[in-house]
Amino acid sequence: MTTGPDDAPYPNPLDSVSAPTTQWTRNNVGEAFPGVVTPLHYDFVVRAGELGIRGAYAERGVITDDEAGESDVADERVMAVFKGRLAVNVDTMCAFGDRVSETAAAEIEFGLLGYVREDVPRHPTTDRHALIAARDPEVRARIEPRARELYRDVESFWRTSTAPDVLADVDGAPRRWQEAWDHFLEGAIVMTHVTTFAGEAFVALLTACQAAGRPELLARLNGGYGDTHDDEMSAAMWALAHDDLTMEKFLHEYGYQGNRAADLYATVWREDPELLRPLLDAMAAMPEADGPETTSRARVQDRIDAERELLDALRGEAHDAAVQAIADARRFTVLREHVKVVSQRSLDVVRAAARTMGGSLADRGLLDDPEDVFHLLAGEFVTTEAADLRARVAYRKGLAAEYETIDLPVMFVGTPTPISRAGAHDRAAGVIEGLGVSPGVVEGVARVVLDPATSDPLEPGEILVCAATDPSWVGHFLVAAALVIDVGGPMSHGAIVARELGVPCVINTVAGTSRLRTGDTVRIDGTAGTVEVLERA
């Protein structure tokens, strides 16, 4: 674990130091963790995530068991935190890719950065190819049953561990924490495998579309499956809004969700169901024709039509490869969304356990507020109890306040130079460019939503402009006419759900929330990846 400067009074894992040539990106992880994370979040999510990614590569034979451990040096890690923001080490990931194949590093880099650096030396090696090839069939064959078994186990574990009587069990909280760690770590390993296989399927689909001379089919092909977890949740939310489902039953399935639910510090729906109210009110006013069943049916048919168009344009081996790519894309995309639920439910058990222990510490006079526990590390209150908890909290709260006043570039080399939030991006008229990940052209009024809990409610037909999304935003996708998202890529959550629901989407705009304001009239093109400002509010 990185701990910050040597002269700091207490460990600070939220500000690393990088070598001057290491390439970092916040693009993918920024979707799940768009803002400043807490020390406890780092201690659980980032550390387990690091071990999970490395564990998956070790299972495949890409790295040795010794390399599967966690380093305290930022440049040797997969992930590190700078000024409270999580970033991925592109060079470490590319080094893993160099061991897989001659092209894997470039494919990983493109997925992380959106381009491939031309001036960076590559070091592909065949040393581990035989081991990787020997293990690959078993890893692929086992991944789906492994993921589904884990899903079932964690579903039961989450419901049991967040029951009201269990939440009051202070003595059992450390045990629930450890069990959640074990589940989250296994989920991180499985997620890494599934994401790798989904990425390979995406590249195979792209190759097939290019071979057919139909690259525009890609966005229609990679979505519209109709049976992802978010499809199920959007249908349940619609039913709740139209009084066809009770809140109790909805929370029984989806109570772990909420804005920024991937952040340990978040307040989720089981803790405050009223967070759902503005969105439910907006959905209640919408006609049945705009509901998820209708839109999903249309999107599924569009995908089927696109598959037919692609396969009709190919022959021989190219045709057979496209059939396999279509099947793999569906299998691993749907599976990826289900594994994400494993992570979020495990995380919610930790959230609940932390708040239980925080309440006990506050009752004993050791903390001023139960929520202060999120500014601690696990070793300071879960496994052992530090003597100066208040001082540690005060020190880290001061750092968090400092980090909130600045921002960081989405991509950077070496230790990043902070950016002042004031005036970071101008509002000059023109075109904002991003990635078109869900097709369609829409003109409408923008609604900038930074936090659903505090922003004015999204109205039906408005264009949603946001920094990032997580599964709790799926209801907003139903209400919005189109989406503009600062952070993400073709395989990000926002892109996948947009394609599932048939909502035009431009992602990775970087500065959409800074350059647009609520009330601006804009035109978005979900194929070209452009957002044109037609009229300022």
C-alpha positions as CSV (number, residue, x, y, z in Angstrom):
1,M,0.0,0.0,0.0
2,T,1.3,3.4,-0.9
3,T,1.3,5.6,2.2
4,G,2.3,9.1,1.1
5,P,5.3,11.3,2.2
6,D,7.7,9.9,4.8
7,D,7.2,13.0,7.0
8,A,3.4,12.6,7.2
9,P,2.0,12.1,10.7
10,Y,-0.2,9.3,9.6
11,P,-0.3,7.0,6.5
12,N,-2.0,8.7,3.5
13,P,-2.7,6.2,0.7
14,L,-4.5,8.9,-1.4
15,D,-1.5,10.7,-2.9
16,S,1.2,8.6,-4.7
17,V,4.4,9.7,-6.4
18,S,5.2,8.4,-9.9
19,A,8.4,8.1,-11.9
20,P,8.5,10.8,-14.6
21,T,7.9,8.4,-17.5
22,T,5.0,6.2,-16.3
23,Q,1.8,6.6,-18.2
24,W,-1.4,6.8,-16.2
25,T,-5.1,7.1,-17.1
26,R,-8.3,7.8,-15.1
27,N,-10.5,7.1,-18.1
28,N,-11.9,3.7,-17.2
29,V,-11.7,3.7,-13.4
30,G,-13.1,7.3,-13.4
31,E,-16.5,5.9,-14.4
32,A,-16.8,3.9,-11.2
33,F,-14.9,6.4,-9.0
34,P,-15.2,9.9,-10.5
35,G,-14.2,11.9,-7.4
36,V,-12.1,11.8,-4.3
37,V,-12.2,8.4,-2.6
38,T,-11.8,7.9,1.1
39,P,-8.8,6.1,2.8
40,L,-11.1,3.2,3.8
41,H,-12.3,2.9,0.2
42,Y,-8.6,2.6,-0.9
43,D,-7.8,0.1,1.8
44,F,-10.6,-2.2,0.7
45,V,-11.6,-1.6,-3.0
46,V,-8.3,-0.5,-4.5
47,R,-6.1,-3.0,-2.7
48,A,-8.5,-6.0,-3.3
49,G,-8.9,-4.8,-6.9
50,E,-5.1,-4.7,-7.4
51,L,-4.8,-8.2,-6.0
52,G,-7.7,-9.4,-8.1
53,I,-6.3,-8.2,-11.4
54,R,-2.9,-9.7,-10.6
55,G,-4.5,-12.9,-9.4
56,A,-6.4,-13.3,-12.7
57,Y,-3.2,-12.8,-14.7
58,A,-1.4,-15.3,-12.5
59,E,-4.2,-17.9,-13.0
60,R,-3.7,-17.5,-16.8
61,G,0.0,-18.0,-16.5
62,V,0.9,-14.4,-17.6
63,I,2.7,-13.5,-14.4
64,T,4.3,-15.6,-11.7
65,D,2.7,-16.2,-8.3
66,D,5.4,-14.0,-6.8
67,E,4.3,-11.2,-9.1
68,A,0.7,-11.6,-8.0
69,G,1.4,-9.7,-4.7
70,E,0.9,-6.1,-4.0
71,S,3.7,-3.5,-4.3
72,D,4.1,-0.3,-2.3
73,V,5.7,1.4,-5.3
74,A,3.2,3.2,-7.5
75,D,5.1,2.5,-10.7
76,E,5.0,-1.3,-10.0
77,R,1.2,-1.3,-9.3
78,V,-1.8,-1.7,-11.6
79,M,-3.6,1.1,-9.8
80,A,-2.6,4.0,-7.6
81,V,-4.3,7.1,-6.2
82,F,-3.2,10.7,-6.8
83,K,-4.7,13.6,-4.9
84,G,-7.6,11.3,-4.0
85,R,-8.3,10.1,-7.6
86,L,-7.8,6.6,-8.8
87,A,-5.7,6.0,-11.9
88,V,-4.5,2.9,-13.9
89,N,-0.9,2.3,-14.7
90,V,-0.9,1.8,-18.5
91,D,2.7,0.7,-18.6
92,T,2.1,-2.1,-16.1
93,M,-0.9,-3.4,-18.0
94,C,1.0,-3.2,-21.3
95,A,3.9,-5.2,-19.7
96,F,1.4,-7.9,-18.9
97,G,0.1,-7.7,-22.4
98,D,3.6,-8.1,-23.9
99,R,3.7,-11.6,-22.3
100,V,0.3,-12.6,-23.9
101,S,0.9,-11.9,-27.6
102,E,2.6,-9.5,-29.9
103,T,-0.6,-7.4,-30.2
104,A,-2.1,-7.7,-26.7
105,A,-0.2,-4.7,-25.3
106,A,-1.4,-2.5,-28.1
107,E,-5.0,-3.7,-27.6
108,I,-4.8,-3.1,-23.9
109,E,-3.4,0.4,-24.5
110,F,-6.1,1.2,-27.0
111,G,-8.8,0.1,-24.5
112,L,-7.3,2.3,-21.8
113,L,-6.2,5.4,-23.7
114,G,-8.3,5.3,-26.9
115,Y,-5.2,5.3,-29.0
116,V,-1.8,3.4,-29.2
117,R,1.4,5.4,-28.4
118,E,3.9,5.2,-31.3
119,D,7.0,6.3,-29.5
120,V,6.9,3.7,-26.7
121,P,9.2,0.6,-27.1
122,R,7.5,-2.7,-26.9
123,H,8.9,-5.8,-25.3
124,P,6.9,-8.8,-26.5
125,T,8.1,-12.2,-25.3
126,T,7.1,-15.7,-25.9
127,D,8.5,-17.1,-22.7
128,R,5.1,-17.8,-21.1
129,H,3.1,-18.6,-24.2
130,A,3.1,-22.3,-23.7
131,L,1.9,-22.0,-20.1
132,I,-0.8,-19.5,-21.1
133,A,-2.0,-21.8,-24.0
134,A,-2.1,-24.8,-21.7
135,R,-4.2,-23.0,-19.1
136,D,-6.5,-21.0,-21.4
137,P,-9.1,-23.7,-22.2
138,E,-9.8,-24.5,-18.6
139,V,-10.0,-20.8,-17.6
140,R,-12.5,-20.1,-20.3
141,A,-14.5,-23.3,-19.7
142,R,-14.7,-22.6,-15.9
143,I,-15.4,-18.9,-16.0
144,E,-19.1,-18.9,-16.5
145,P,-20.0,-21.5,-13.9
146,R,-17.5,-19.9,-11.5
147,A,-19.1,-16.5,-12.0
148,R,-22.7,-17.8,-11.6
149,E,-21.8,-19.8,-8.4
150,L,-20.2,-16.7,-7.0
151,Y,-23.3,-14.6,-7.9
152,R,-25.5,-17.0,-6.0
153,D,-23.3,-17.1,-2.9
154,V,-22.9,-13.4,-2.7
155,E,-26.7,-12.8,-3.2
156,S,-27.4,-14.8,-0.1
157,F,-24.5,-13.3,1.8
158,W,-25.6,-9.8,1.0
159,R,-29.2,-10.3,2.1
160,T,-28.2,-12.0,5.3
161,S,-25.5,-9.5,6.2
162,T,-27.6,-6.3,5.7
163,A,-30.7,-7.6,7.5
164,P,-31.7,-5.1,10.3
165,D,-30.9,-7.4,13.2
166,V,-27.5,-8.2,11.7
167,L,-26.7,-4.5,11.2
168,A,-26.9,-4.1,15.0
169,D,-24.4,-6.9,15.6
170,V,-21.2,-5.0,16.4
171,D,-19.2,-8.0,17.5
172,G,-19.8,-9.8,14.2
173,A,-19.0,-6.8,12.0
174,P,-15.2,-7.7,11.6
175,R,-16.1,-11.2,10.5
176,R,-18.6,-9.9,7.9
177,W,-15.9,-7.5,6.7
178,Q,-13.4,-10.3,6.2
179,E,-16.0,-12.5,4.4
180,A,-16.9,-9.6,2.1
181,W,-13.2,-9.1,1.4
182,D,-12.9,-12.7,0.3
183,H,-15.9,-12.4,-2.0
184,F,-14.8,-9.1,-3.4
185,L,-11.3,-10.4,-4.2
186,E,-12.8,-13.5,-6.0
187,G,-15.1,-11.2,-7.8
188,A,-12.2,-9.0,-8.9
189,I,-10.4,-12.1,-10.3
190,V,-13.5,-13.3,-12.2
191,M,-14.2,-9.7,-13.4
192,T,-10.7,-9.4,-14.8
193,H,-11.1,-12.7,-16.8
194,V,-14.6,-11.8,-18.1
195,T,-13.5,-8.2,-19.0
196,T,-10.5,-9.7,-20.9
197,F,-12.7,-12.1,-22.8
198,A,-15.4,-9.4,-23.5
199,G,-12.6,-7.2,-24.9
200,E,-11.4,-9.9,-27.2
201,A,-14.9,-10.4,-28.4
202,F,-15.3,-6.7,-29.0
203,V,-12.1,-6.6,-31.1
204,A,-13.3,-9.7,-33.1
205,L,-16.6,-7.9,-33.8
206,L,-14.8,-4.8,-34.9
207,T,-12.6,-7.0,-37.2
208,A,-15.7,-8.7,-38.7
209,C,-17.4,-5.3,-39.3
210,Q,-14.3,-4.0,-41.0
211,A,-14.0,-7.2,-43.1
212,A,-17.6,-6.7,-44.2
213,G,-17.0,-3.1,-45.1
214,R,-19.7,-2.2,-42.5
215,P,-17.9,-0.6,-39.5
216,E,-21.0,1.3,-38.5
217,L,-22.7,-1.9,-37.5
218,L,-20.5,-2.3,-34.4
219,A,-22.5,-0.2,-32.0
220,R,-25.7,-2.0,-33.1
221,L,-24.1,-5.4,-32.6
222,N,-22.5,-4.9,-29.2
223,G,-25.7,-4.4,-27.2
224,G,-29.5,-5.0,-27.3
225,Y,-29.3,-8.3,-25.6
226,G,-32.3,-7.8,-23.4
227,D,-31.2,-9.9,-20.5
228,T,-28.5,-8.0,-18.7
229,H,-28.8,-7.2,-15.0
230,D,-29.5,-3.6,-15.9
231,D,-32.3,-4.6,-18.2
232,E,-33.9,-6.4,-15.2
233,M,-33.4,-3.4,-12.9
234,S,-34.8,-0.9,-15.3
235,A,-37.9,-3.0,-15.7
236,A,-38.2,-3.3,-11.9
237,M,-37.8,0.5,-11.5
238,W,-40.4,1.2,-14.1
239,A,-42.8,-1.2,-12.3
240,L,-42.1,0.5,-9.0
241,A,-42.8,3.9,-10.5
242,H,-46.1,2.7,-11.9
243,D,-47.2,0.9,-8.7
244,D,-46.8,-2.6,-10.1
245,L,-44.0,-3.4,-7.6
246,T,-43.6,-2.6,-3.9
247,M,-40.6,-0.7,-2.6
248,E,-39.9,-3.6,-0.2
249,K,-39.5,-6.1,-3.1
250,F,-37.5,-3.6,-5.2
251,L,-35.0,-3.0,-2.3
252,H,-34.8,-6.8,-1.7
253,E,-33.2,-7.0,-5.1
254,Y,-31.5,-3.7,-5.7
255,G,-31.1,-2.0,-2.3
256,Y,-27.3,-2.1,-2.6
257,Q,-27.5,0.4,-5.5
258,G,-27.3,4.2,-5.3
259,N,-25.4,7.1,-6.7
260,R,-21.7,6.3,-6.8
261,A,-22.5,2.9,-5.1
262,A,-19.1,1.7,-6.1
263,D,-17.7,4.2,-3.6
264,L,-17.6,2.7,-0.1
265,Y,-18.7,6.0,1.4
266,A,-22.0,6.2,-0.6
267,T,-25.5,6.2,0.8
268,V,-27.4,3.5,-1.0
269,W,-31.1,2.9,-1.6
270,R,-31.6,0.4,1.2
271,E,-30.3,3.1,3.6
272,D,-32.4,5.9,2.1
273,P,-35.2,4.9,-0.3
274,E,-36.2,8.5,-0.8
275,L,-33.2,9.0,-3.0
276,L,-35.3,7.2,-5.6
277,R,-38.2,9.5,-5.4
278,P,-37.3,12.2,-8.0
279,L,-36.5,9.6,-10.6
280,L,-39.7,7.6,-9.9
281,D,-41.8,10.7,-10.2
282,A,-40.3,11.4,-13.6
283,M,-40.9,7.8,-14.8
284,A,-44.4,7.8,-13.5
285,A,-45.3,10.7,-15.8
286,M,-44.0,8.8,-18.9
287,P,-46.3,6.8,-21.2
288,E,-46.0,3.0,-21.5
289,A,-44.6,3.4,-25.0
290,D,-41.5,4.9,-23.5
291,G,-41.0,2.1,-21.0
292,P,-38.1,-0.4,-20.9
293,E,-40.2,-3.3,-22.3
294,T,-41.0,-1.4,-25.5
295,T,-37.6,0.2,-26.0
296,S,-35.8,-3.0,-25.1
297,R,-37.8,-5.0,-27.6
298,A,-37.0,-2.5,-30.4
299,R,-33.3,-2.6,-29.5
300,V,-33.1,-6.4,-29.4
301,Q,-34.7,-6.5,-32.9
302,D,-32.2,-3.9,-34.2
303,R,-29.3,-6.1,-32.9
304,I,-30.8,-9.1,-34.6
305,D,-31.1,-7.2,-37.9
306,A,-27.5,-5.9,-37.6
307,E,-26.3,-9.5,-37.0
308,R,-28.1,-10.6,-40.1
309,E,-26.6,-7.8,-42.2
310,L,-23.1,-8.6,-41.0
311,L,-23.3,-12.3,-41.6
312,D,-24.9,-11.8,-45.0
313,A,-21.9,-9.7,-46.0
314,L,-19.3,-12.4,-45.1
315,R,-18.3,-15.8,-46.4
316,G,-16.1,-18.7,-45.4
317,E,-13.8,-18.3,-42.4
318,A,-14.7,-14.7,-41.9
319,H,-18.4,-15.7,-41.6
320,D,-17.6,-18.4,-39.0
321,A,-15.4,-16.0,-37.1
322,A,-18.2,-13.4,-37.0
323,V,-20.6,-16.0,-35.7
324,Q,-18.3,-16.8,-32.8
325,A,-17.6,-13.2,-32.1
326,I,-21.3,-12.4,-31.9
327,A,-21.8,-15.3,-29.4
328,D,-18.8,-14.4,-27.3
329,A,-19.8,-10.7,-27.2
330,R,-23.2,-11.5,-25.8
331,R,-22.0,-14.2,-23.4
332,F,-19.2,-12.1,-21.8
333,T,-21.0,-8.7,-21.9
334,V,-24.0,-10.1,-20.0
335,L,-21.7,-12.1,-17.6
336,R,-19.7,-9.0,-16.9
337,E,-22.7,-7.0,-15.7
338,H,-23.7,-9.9,-13.4
339,V,-20.2,-10.1,-11.9
340,K,-20.4,-6.3,-11.3
341,V,-23.3,-7.1,-9.0
342,V,-21.1,-9.4,-7.0
343,S,-18.6,-6.6,-6.4
344,Q,-21.3,-4.1,-5.4
345,R,-23.1,-6.4,-3.1
346,S,-19.8,-7.4,-1.4
347,L,-19.0,-3.8,-1.1
348,D,-22.3,-3.0,0.5
349,V,-21.7,-5.6,3.2
350,V,-18.4,-3.8,4.0
351,R,-20.2,-0.4,3.9
352,A,-22.8,-1.8,6.4
353,A,-20.1,-3.3,8.6
354,A,-18.0,-0.1,8.6
355,R,-21.1,2.0,9.6
356,T,-21.9,-0.5,12.4
357,M,-18.4,-0.3,13.8
358,G,-18.3,3.5,13.3
359,G,-21.5,3.8,15.3
360,S,-20.0,1.8,18.1
361,L,-16.8,3.9,18.1
362,A,-18.9,7.1,18.2
363,D,-21.0,5.7,21.1
364,R,-17.8,5.0,23.0
365,G,-16.6,8.5,22.4
366,L,-13.7,7.5,20.2
367,L,-15.1,9.2,17.1
368,D,-17.2,12.4,16.7
369,D,-19.4,11.0,14.0
370,P,-19.9,7.4,12.8
371,E,-19.1,8.5,9.3
372,D,-15.6,9.4,10.4
373,V,-14.8,5.7,10.1
374,F,-14.4,6.1,6.3
375,H,-11.3,8.3,7.0
376,L,-9.6,5.4,8.8
377,L,-7.7,2.3,7.5
378,A,-8.9,-1.2,8.3
379,G,-5.9,-1.8,10.5
380,E,-6.8,1.1,12.7
381,F,-10.3,-0.1,13.7
382,V,-11.2,-3.5,12.2
383,T,-8.3,-5.8,13.1
384,T,-6.8,-3.5,15.8
385,E,-7.9,-0.2,17.4
386,A,-5.5,2.8,17.1
387,A,-5.2,5.1,20.1
388,D,-5.6,8.4,18.3
389,L,-8.5,7.9,15.9
390,R,-9.7,11.5,16.1
391,A,-6.3,12.9,15.1
392,R,-6.1,10.5,12.2
393,V,-9.6,11.5,11.0
394,A,-8.8,15.2,11.3
395,Y,-5.6,14.8,9.3
396,R,-7.2,12.9,6.5
397,K,-10.3,15.1,6.4
398,G,-8.0,18.1,5.9
399,L,-6.3,16.3,3.0
400,A,-9.7,15.4,1.4
401,A,-10.8,19.0,1.6
402,E,-7.7,20.1,-0.2
403,Y,-8.1,17.4,-2.9
404,E,-11.7,18.5,-3.5
405,T,-10.6,22.0,-4.6
406,I,-8.5,20.6,-7.5
407,D,-8.9,18.2,-10.4
408,L,-6.4,16.1,-12.4
409,P,-6.0,15.4,-16.1
410,V,-7.7,12.3,-17.4
411,M,-4.4,11.1,-18.7
412,F,-1.0,12.0,-17.5
413,V,2.7,10.9,-17.4
414,G,4.5,10.9,-14.1
415,T,3.1,12.6,-11.0
416,P,0.2,14.7,-12.3
417,T,0.0,18.5,-12.0
418,P,-3.3,19.5,-10.4
419,I,-5.8,21.6,-12.3
420,S,-7.8,24.3,-10.6
421,R,-11.5,23.5,-10.9
422,A,-12.3,27.2,-11.4
423,G,-12.2,27.9,-15.2
424,A,-10.7,24.5,-16.1
425,H,-12.7,24.5,-19.3
426,D,-14.2,27.4,-21.3
427,R,-17.7,27.4,-22.6
428,A,-16.9,28.5,-26.1
429,A,-19.6,27.5,-28.6
430,G,-18.8,24.7,-31.0
431,V,-18.5,21.0,-31.1
432,I,-17.5,18.8,-28.1
433,E,-15.9,15.5,-29.3
434,G,-16.0,12.2,-27.6
435,L,-16.7,8.6,-28.6
436,G,-20.0,7.6,-30.3
437,V,-21.0,4.4,-28.5
438,S,-24.7,4.2,-29.1
439,P,-26.1,5.4,-32.5
440,G,-28.7,8.1,-33.1
441,V,-29.0,11.8,-33.6
442,V,-31.0,13.9,-31.1
443,E,-31.6,17.6,-30.6
444,G,-32.8,18.7,-27.2
445,V,-32.2,20.6,-24.0
446,A,-29.3,19.6,-21.8
447,R,-29.6,18.8,-18.1
448,V,-26.3,18.6,-16.2
449,V,-26.5,16.2,-13.3
450,L,-23.5,16.0,-11.1
451,D,-25.2,14.3,-8.2
452,P,-28.8,12.9,-8.5
453,A,-29.3,13.6,-4.8
454,T,-28.7,17.3,-5.1
455,S,-29.2,18.2,-8.8
456,D,-32.6,19.3,-10.1
457,P,-34.5,16.2,-11.4
458,L,-34.0,15.1,-15.0
459,E,-37.2,15.7,-17.0
460,P,-38.4,13.3,-19.7
461,G,-36.9,14.1,-23.1
462,E,-33.9,16.1,-21.8
463,I,-30.4,15.2,-22.7
464,L,-28.5,13.9,-19.7
465,V,-25.0,15.4,-19.2
466,C,-23.0,13.7,-16.4
467,A,-19.4,13.0,-15.3
468,A,-19.9,9.2,-15.1
469,T,-22.5,6.6,-14.5
470,D,-23.0,3.4,-12.5
471,P,-25.8,0.9,-12.5
472,S,-28.0,3.1,-10.2
473,W,-28.2,5.6,-13.2
474,V,-30.2,3.1,-15.3
475,G,-33.5,4.9,-14.5
476,H,-32.0,8.2,-15.8
477,F,-31.3,6.4,-19.1
478,L,-35.0,5.6,-19.5
479,V,-36.0,9.2,-18.9
480,A,-33.3,10.9,-21.0
481,A,-33.5,11.4,-24.8
482,A,-29.7,11.0,-25.1
483,L,-26.5,10.9,-23.0
484,V,-23.3,12.9,-22.8
485,I,-20.8,11.4,-20.4
486,D,-17.4,12.8,-19.5
487,V,-15.6,9.5,-18.7
488,G,-15.7,6.0,-20.3
489,G,-15.2,4.0,-23.4
490,P,-17.0,1.5,-25.7
491,M,-17.1,-1.2,-23.0
492,S,-17.9,1.1,-20.1
493,H,-21.1,0.7,-18.1
494,G,-22.7,3.8,-19.6
495,A,-22.0,2.7,-23.1
496,I,-23.3,-0.8,-22.6
497,V,-26.6,0.3,-21.0
498,A,-27.1,3.0,-23.6
499,R,-26.9,0.4,-26.3
500,E,-29.2,-2.0,-24.4
501,L,-31.9,0.7,-24.1
502,G,-31.3,2.2,-27.5
503,V,-30.4,5.7,-26.1
504,P,-27.9,7.7,-28.3
505,C,-24.7,8.3,-26.3
506,V,-21.5,10.2,-26.7
507,I,-18.9,9.2,-24.0
508,N,-15.4,10.3,-23.1
509,T,-16.1,14.0,-23.8
510,V,-13.8,14.8,-20.8
511,A,-15.3,18.2,-20.3
512,G,-19.0,17.9,-21.1
513,T,-20.1,18.8,-17.6
514,S,-17.8,21.8,-17.6
515,R,-18.6,23.2,-21.1
516,L,-22.4,22.6,-21.0
517,R,-25.0,24.1,-18.8
518,T,-28.5,23.0,-18.0
519,G,-30.8,24.7,-20.5
520,D,-28.3,24.6,-23.4
521,T,-29.8,23.3,-26.7
522,V,-27.5,20.7,-28.2
523,R,-27.4,18.1,-30.9
524,I,-25.7,14.9,-30.2
525,D,-24.6,12.3,-32.7
526,G,-24.1,8.9,-31.1
527,T,-22.4,7.5,-34.2
528,A,-20.0,10.3,-34.9
529,G,-19.3,11.0,-31.2
530,T,-20.1,14.7,-31.4
531,V,-22.1,17.2,-29.3
532,E,-22.9,20.5,-31.0
533,V,-24.0,23.5,-29.0
534,L,-26.9,25.0,-30.9
535,E,-28.0,27.7,-28.4
536,R,-26.7,28.7,-25.0
537,A,-29.1,28.9,-22.1
